[in-house]
Amino acid sequence: MCSKFWKVALLVLLAAACASVHPSRAAAQQGPTASSSSSPSPQPLRYTLPPDKLQKAYALYLLDGTLYLVTTAWVLLVLYGMLRIRFGVRLRNLAERASRFPLFQAVIVMSLFVLVLKLAQLPFDSYEHHISLKYGLSVQHWGSWFWDWGKELLLGFLFAGIAGWGLYAVLRRSPRHWWFYFWLGTVPIVVFIMFIQPIWIDPLFNKFEPLTDHHADLVVQIERVVQRAGMDIPPQRMFEMKASEKTTELNAYVTGFGATKRVVVWDTTMEHMTTPQILFVFGHEMGHYVLGHIPKEVTIILLQLLVLFYLGYRLANWIVARYGTRRWGIDGLSDWASLPLLVLIISALTFLATPAFNAVSRHYEHQADQYGLEVIHGPVPKAPLAAAQAFQILGERSLDYPYVGKLAEFWAWTHPTIRDRMIFVQSYDPWDEGREPQFVKGGP
């Protein structure tokens, strides 16, 4: 029944992806473009791509959608295969022979489990990197890529060992309420990871420098925008990431928590955008910073996880009672042998809940777009044009397909589509309508 479901889901979503506008039909729909060299136009700008890039974007769109579904199904099949061959039982026996201490058992079980899963995914991860190189989205050589893969594996060992030890500790102590206590335990762990990520984890994969080191003039312009918002984001919390060593794409983001909270702008963004366009991108990220999107979004996601953990508890108990010992050698949920089953259930539930997670993300990204437009109104002449051009450049550099299918957007998109974002920034104008903007009050 499980395999049939995933086959049906795969076919439905692929059909939806293929049903979107094909480049041969999209060419007739292209309007004025918003590339960085465009002159201001009285007509609203629409997100379009030149024919050669449109073909690539369409191919990449189909490839990404297919890989997303195939890799998801593959992981679930691997986990189910672990149950069938009693891989969890072998891990349990090995761990119990090696040590009688639960912490050491957790390290052995979780490390081997993570290693097998990562190796099973390696062919797909490698192919995704190959595609990024082929389409010019990545410039990271294979040695560097495998080094990053190895660092991710080591971090996986660390965090999985801690999580596995905590999970099975509460499973043994409270068989009926473990799902709630384990969820409670994830809250401080998530906050801790958010706190340490900018200073301990991110620098393992990329280089960061204070924005003032090489872009002092840009910092001056950014401070004008910050003052316009009546906020205080000191230059010490603004960083440049040397993304050009690995990618050709553009981005910026807010990360950290409390004392480690910061705004990060990629060097590729500053290389390919004008100052007004960068100020909009910064304004968008400042929106996340000022509006408290990170703690809000994490809170909502944690509440969604609480529901998933409860559903997983109910489903896991039913499956173990019906199939556990007889088919898979699982003596109970507190048995290390139940690990593949628990991960399989939570993975499947998380996949089904993906639209809910992404809907939250899209909502906050839309708010950040609105905030970014409001905060540069005044300091940046023709702010809607600068914002639209910024989105055009972002989409063109990333080969974002202009005609995303509604189902694909609903299921997998964490941001509104570039096309919709360009329409919004050119249509949102409370000042012309005599209204106060929602987030940044007062005039320029």
C-alpha positions in Angstrom: 0.0 0.0 0.0 2.9 2.4 0.9 4.7 1.8 -2.4 1.5 2.3 -4.4 0.9 5.6 -2.6 4.3 7.0 -3.5 4.0 5.9 -7.1 0.6 7.7 -7.4 2.0 10.8 -5.7 5.0 10.8 -8.0 2.9 10.5 -11.1 0.5 13.2 -10.0 3.2 15.7 -9.2 5.2 15.0 -12.3 2.1 15.4 -14.4 1.5 18.8 -12.7 5.0 19.9 -13.4 4.8 18.9 -17.0 1.4 20.6 -17.4 3.0 24.0 -16.8 3.7 26.4 -19.7 6.4 25.0 -22.1 9.0 27.3 -23.4 7.7 27.0 -27.0 4.4 28.4 -25.8 5.9 30.8 -23.3 7.8 32.7 -25.9 4.7 34.4 -27.1 3.8 35.5 -23.6 7.0 37.4 -22.9 6.7 41.1 -22.1 9.2 43.8 -21.2 12.2 42.4 -19.3 13.7 43.9 -16.1 17.4 43.1 -16.6 19.9 45.4 -14.9 20.4 47.3 -18.2 16.7 48.0 -18.8 15.5 51.6 -18.9 12.4 52.5 -16.8 9.3 51.5 -18.6 5.7 52.9 -18.1 4.4 49.3 -18.2 4.9 46.9 -15.3 7.9 44.7 -15.7 7.3 40.9 -15.9 9.7 38.2 -15.1 11.0 36.7 -18.3 14.1 34.9 -19.6 15.8 35.0 -23.0 15.0 31.9 -25.1 18.2 30.1 -24.3 17.9 30.6 -20.6 14.2 29.8 -20.7 15.0 26.4 -22.2 17.6 25.7 -19.5 15.2 26.9 -16.8 12.5 24.6 -18.0 14.8 21.6 -18.1 16.1 22.4 -14.7 12.6 22.9 -13.3 11.7 19.4 -14.5 14.9 17.9 -13.3 14.6 19.4 -9.8 11.0 18.3 -9.4 11.8 14.8 -10.5 14.9 14.6 -8.3 12.9 15.9 -5.3 10.3 13.2 -5.6 12.7 10.4 -6.6 15.1 11.1 -3.7 12.2 11.3 -1.3 10.8 8.0 -2.4 14.3 6.5 -2.4 14.9 7.4 1.2 11.6 5.9 2.2 12.4 2.7 0.3 15.8 2.5 1.9 14.3 2.8 5.4 11.7 0.2 4.5 14.5 -2.0 3.2 16.3 -1.7 6.5 13.2 -3.0 8.3 12.9 -5.9 5.8 16.5 -7.0 6.4 16.4 -6.3 10.1 19.2 -3.7 9.9 18.0 -2.2 13.2 18.3 -5.6 14.9 21.9 -5.8 13.7 22.7 -2.3 15.0 21.1 -3.2 18.4 23.1 -6.4 18.7 26.3 -4.7 17.7 25.8 -1.8 20.1 24.8 -4.0 23.1 27.9 -6.2 22.5 30.1 -3.1 22.4 28.9 -1.4 25.5 26.3 -1.6 28.2 26.0 2.2 28.5 23.1 3.8 26.6 25.1 6.8 25.6 27.8 4.7 23.9 25.1 2.5 22.3 23.4 5.6 20.9 26.7 6.8 19.4 27.2 3.4 17.7 23.7 3.0 16.5 23.1 6.5 15.3 26.5 6.9 13.6 26.2 3.7 11.6 22.5 4.5 10.8 23.4 8.1 9.5 26.4 6.7 7.6 24.3 4.2 5.7 21.6 6.7 4.9 24.2 9.3 3.7 25.9 6.7 1.5 22.5 5.6 0.1 21.8 9.3 -0.8 25.3 10.0 -2.2 24.6 9.1 -5.8 21.6 11.5 -5.9 23.5 14.2 -4.1 26.4 13.8 -6.5 24.1 14.0 -9.5 22.5 17.2 -8.1 25.9 18.8 -7.9 26.7 17.6 -11.4 23.5 19.3 -12.6 24.5 22.5 -10.8 27.9 22.4 -12.5 26.4 21.6 -15.9 23.9 24.5 -15.7 26.4 27.0 -14.4 24.9 27.4 -11.0 27.9 26.0 -9.2 31.7 26.5 -9.6 32.7 24.3 -6.6 35.1 21.6 -7.7 34.5 18.0 -6.6 37.3 17.9 -4.0 35.7 20.8 -2.2 32.2 19.3 -2.6 33.3 16.0 -1.1 35.0 17.8 1.8 31.8 19.6 2.6 29.9 16.3 2.3 32.3 14.8 4.9 31.8 17.7 7.3 28.0 17.3 7.0 28.5 13.6 7.8 30.5 14.4 10.9 27.9 17.0 12.1 25.2 14.3 11.4 27.0 11.9 13.7 27.2 14.5 16.5 23.6 15.7 16.4 22.1 12.3 15.6 24.0 10.8 18.5 22.6 13.4 20.9 19.0 13.1 19.5 19.1 9.3 19.5 20.3 9.1 23.1 17.5 11.5 24.2 14.8 9.8 22.2 15.4 6.3 23.5 15.9 7.6 27.1 12.4 9.0 27.1 11.0 6.0 25.2 12.2 3.7 28.0 11.1 6.0 30.8 7.7 7.1 29.4 6.3 4.7 26.7 3.0 6.6 26.6 4.2 10.2 26.6 7.7 10.0 25.0 6.5 11.9 21.9 5.8 15.0 24.1 8.9 14.8 26.2 11.1 14.3 23.2 9.4 17.3 21.6 10.1 19.3 24.7 13.7 18.3 24.4 14.0 19.5 20.8 13.0 23.0 21.7 16.3 24.0 23.6 18.3 22.0 21.1 16.8 23.9 18.2 17.4 27.3 19.9 21.0 26.2 20.8 21.7 25.2 17.2 20.2 28.5 15.9 22.5 30.3 18.4 25.8 28.6 17.4 25.1 28.2 13.7 26.5 31.6 12.6 29.7 31.3 14.7 30.5 27.6 14.7 28.7 25.8 11.9 28.4 28.2 8.9 32.1 29.1 8.9 32.9 25.4 8.4 31.4 25.7 4.9 31.9 29.4 3.9 34.1 32.4 4.6 32.6 35.4 6.3 33.9 39.0 6.7 32.4 42.1 8.2 30.6 44.0 5.5 32.5 47.2 6.4 35.9 45.6 5.5 35.4 45.9 1.7 32.0 47.7 1.3 32.1 50.7 3.6 30.3 52.8 1.1 27.5 50.3 0.9 27.3 50.2 4.7 26.7 54.0 4.7 23.8 53.5 2.3 22.4 50.6 4.3 22.6 52.7 7.5 20.3 55.3 5.8 17.7 52.5 5.2 18.1 51.3 8.8 17.5 54.9 10.1 14.5 55.1 7.8 13.0 52.2 9.7 13.9 53.7 13.1 15.8 50.5 13.9 19.3 49.7 15.2 21.2 47.1 13.3 24.9 47.8 14.0 27.4 47.3 11.2 29.0 44.6 13.4 25.9 42.5 12.6 26.3 42.9 8.9 28.5 40.3 7.1 29.6 39.4 3.6 29.8 35.7 2.6 32.3 34.6 0.0 29.7 32.6 -2.0 31.5 33.1 -5.3 34.0 30.4 -4.4 31.2 27.8 -4.7 28.2 29.3 -6.6 27.2 31.8 -9.2 23.7 32.4 -7.6 22.8 35.4 -5.5 21.3 35.5 -2.0 21.2 37.2 1.4 19.7 35.9 4.6 19.2 36.5 8.3 20.6 33.9 10.7 21.4 33.5 14.4 19.6 34.1 17.6 20.0 36.7 20.3 23.7 37.8 20.5 24.6 35.9 17.2 21.7 37.3 15.1 23.1 38.9 11.9 22.3 39.8 8.3 24.5 38.1 5.6 24.8 39.3 2.0 26.6 37.1 -0.5 29.5 38.7 -2.5 27.8 37.5 -5.7 24.8 39.7 -4.9 27.0 42.8 -4.5 28.9 41.9 -7.7 25.8 41.7 -9.9 23.4 44.2 -8.5 23.4 48.0 -8.3 23.2 49.8 -4.9 19.5 50.4 -5.1 18.8 46.8 -5.9 21.1 45.6 -3.0 19.3 48.0 -0.7 16.0 46.3 -1.5 17.5 42.9 -0.9 18.9 44.1 2.4 15.6 45.7 3.3 13.9 42.3 2.7 16.4 40.6 5.0 16.0 43.4 7.6 12.3 42.7 7.4 13.0 39.2 8.7 15.3 40.7 11.4 12.9 43.5 12.5 9.6 41.5 12.3 11.1 38.6 14.3 10.4 36.0 11.6 13.0 33.5 12.7 11.6 33.0 16.3 8.0 33.1 14.9 8.6 30.6 12.2 10.5 28.3 14.4 7.7 28.4 17.0 5.1 27.5 14.3 7.3 24.7 12.9 7.9 23.3 16.4 4.1 23.2 17.0 3.7 21.4 13.7 6.3 19.0 14.8 4.4 18.3 18.0 1.5 17.2 15.9 3.7 15.0 13.8 5.3 13.4 16.8 2.0 12.6 18.3 0.8 11.1 15.0 4.0 9.2 14.7 3.6 7.8 18.3 0.1 6.5 17.4 1.1 5.0 14.1 4.4 3.5 15.4 2.6 1.7 18.3 0.0 0.2 15.9 2.6 -1.0 13.5 4.9 -2.5 16.1 2.0 -4.3 17.7 0.9 -5.7 14.4 4.2 -6.4 12.6 7.2 -5.5 14.8 8.4 -8.7 16.5 7.2 -11.2 14.0 8.4 -9.5 10.8 11.2 -7.2 11.8 12.5 -8.4 15.2 11.5 -5.3 17.1 10.7 -6.0 20.7 9.1 -2.6 21.3 9.6 1.1 20.5 12.3 1.4 23.2 14.3 -1.2 21.3 17.2 0.2 19.2 15.9 -2.0 16.4 12.9 0.3 16.0 15.0 3.2 14.7 14.4 2.6 11.0 10.7 2.4 11.6 10.5 5.6 13.6 12.6 7.5 11.1 10.5 6.1 8.3 7.2 7.2 9.9 8.5 10.7 10.8 10.0 11.1 7.3 6.7 10.1 5.6 4.6 12.4 7.8 7.1 15.3 7.3 6.8 14.8 3.5 3.0 14.9 3.7 3.2 18.0 5.9 5.6 19.8 3.6 2.9 22.1 2.2 2.1 23.3 5.7 5.8 24.1 6.5 6.3 25.9 3.2 3.1 27.9 3.5 4.5 29.4 6.7 7.7 30.2 4.9 6.0 31.8 1.9 3.9 34.0 4.2 6.9 35.4 6.0 8.8 35.8 2.7 5.9 37.9 1.4 5.9 40.0 4.5 9.7 40.6 4.1 9.2 41.7 0.5 6.6 44.2 1.7 8.8 45.4 4.4 11.7 45.8 2.0 9.7 47.9 -0.3 8.4 50.1 2.5 11.8 50.7 4.1 13.5 51.8 0.9 10.7 54.1 -0.1 12.4 57.5 0.0 16.1 56.5 0.3 15.9 54.7 -3.0 14.3 56.6 -6.0 11.9 54.5 -8.0 11.9 51.8 -5.3 9.4 49.5 -7.1 11.6 49.4 -10.2 14.7 48.6 -8.2 12.9 45.8 -6.4 11.5 44.4 -9.7 15.0 44.5 -11.3 16.5 42.8 -8.3 14.0 39.9 -8.6 14.7 39.7 -12.4 18.5 39.4 -11.7 17.9 36.9 -8.9 15.7 34.7 -11.0 17.9 34.9 -14.1 21.1 34.0 -12.2 19.3 31.0 -10.6 17.5 30.0 -13.8 14.1 30.2 -12.0 11.4 29.0 -14.4 8.8 31.7 -14.9 5.8 29.4 -15.3 5.8 27.3 -12.1 2.9 24.9 -11.8 0.4 25.7 -9.0 0.8 22.3 -7.4 4.6 22.5 -7.5 4.5 25.9 -5.8 2.0 24.7 -3.2 4.0 21.7 -2.3 7.7 22.6 -2.7 8.2 26.4 -2.9 9.5 28.0 0.3 9.2 31.5 -1.3 6.5 33.0 -3.6 7.5 32.6 -7.2 9.7 35.3 -8.8 6.9 36.1 -11.2 4.4 36.8 -8.4 7.0 38.8 -6.3 7.7 41.1 -9.3 4.0 41.8 -9.7 3.6 42.5 -6.0 6.4 45.0 -5.6 5.1 47.0 -8.6 1.5 47.0 -7.5 2.0 47.7 -3.7 1.8 51.5 -3.3 -0.1 52.6 -0.1 1.5 56.1 -0.4 -0.2 56.8 -3.7 -3.5 55.7 -2.2 -3.1 57.9 0.8 -2.6 55.0 3.2 0.0 54.4 5.9 2.3 51.5 5.1 1.8 48.5 7.4 5.3 48.1 8.8 7.4 51.2 8.3 5.3 54.2 9.4 5.8 57.8 8.4 7.1 59.4 5.3 10.6 59.3 3.9 
